């Protein structure tokens, strides 16, 4: 926003910031939080603290101290933001994803040479895991966790020299002793549990194959009663939905052998290919957006098959009769493709219409929109500090700015230049 546009919504922003940052102990902290959010929303190429301070005409040290060293807790702020976001968006799904931040050097917390989907390769970067409330119309982050690779975990080695080096890095970044390496899916479940504890009601969970391929992640969602639509690799093994376990012959000695499925499980790819093109239906899941100026109303359409299957994995609990749980296998097989290109598993009810399965599987596009706006427009990846606390403060403040703009976009489009 330019200065004039921001001035026009100044009272709304003051009211919003007053509620969101009410948990901050001191009046000057609450005031600085509002100033920082204004700086993130103001037009400007860089949203790091020094250029923001110049545009805002405030003391740079005021912003730096507030973000980097001030001990305010992000959890109550995120709790309020998550309530406002869920009330505003009425999400159809919580989308789990992660994004990378390119970094120079090795001093920023969590930075390492690691694969990032954002970069599409291995690079020197930080990675953050996030959970977003999403509908077809809008989305907003509900929580963040900064990923710590094993090289930042002093429990990952027994080498005294390596432990000393890791300990020194952690101390420089002021990483709490309670923070250690966890898988990204474990961090996602932590955030989901936190949101549930705050009273947020989880709709379906949606995630890409980086999460969906983890059987433990899918089981954790099921244990919490959360339906999911998650991408998987075509090589994932499963039995057809109508497969029935059989009891092996019993010799009469010892415990009878447990029932098991006859023959090996097939890959999800092979199950869809065997169903053939006759199982495909063309589905339109949404229209294009203004982000595509060449054809802003183009239909997003492809061919899909939905089969009932039973994923096969030794970690999946079985019923007493040996049966594995039955779920949906959704596959996209575009016209002209020799075989399916994308696969999902879903625990949505058996009577879920195919268009609804497709719509939720594809709703992840909203999160790419979030990341683009959070980074390019609001400076999520412009933070130049090297403290753990500072990164989480900055991410929380960026989330507040994003939610305020999303609120205006849905309730007062003219305020954001939209009609």
Buried (B, 14 or more C-beta within 10 A) or exposed (E): BEEEBBEBBEEBBEEBBEEBBEBBEEEEBBBBBBBBBBBBBBEBEEBBBEBBBEBBEBEBEBBBEBBBEBEBEBEBBBBBBBBBBBEBBEBBBBBBBBBBBEBEEEEBBBBBEBBBEBBEEEBBBBBBBBBBBBBBEBBBBBBBBBBBBEBBBBEBBEEEEEBEBBEEBBEEBBBEEEBBBBBBBBBBBBBBEBBBEBEBEBBBBBBBBBBBBBBEBBBBBBEEEBBBBBBBEBEBBBBBBEBEBEEEEEEEEEEEEEBEBEEEBBBBBBBBBEBEEEBBEEBEBBBBEEEEEEEEEEEBBBBBBBBEBBBBBEEBEBEEEBBBBBBBBBBBBEEEEEEBEBBBBBBBEEEBEBEBBBBBBBBBBBBBBBBEBBBEBBBBBBBBBBBBBBBBBBBBBBBBBBBBBBBBBEEEEEBBEEE
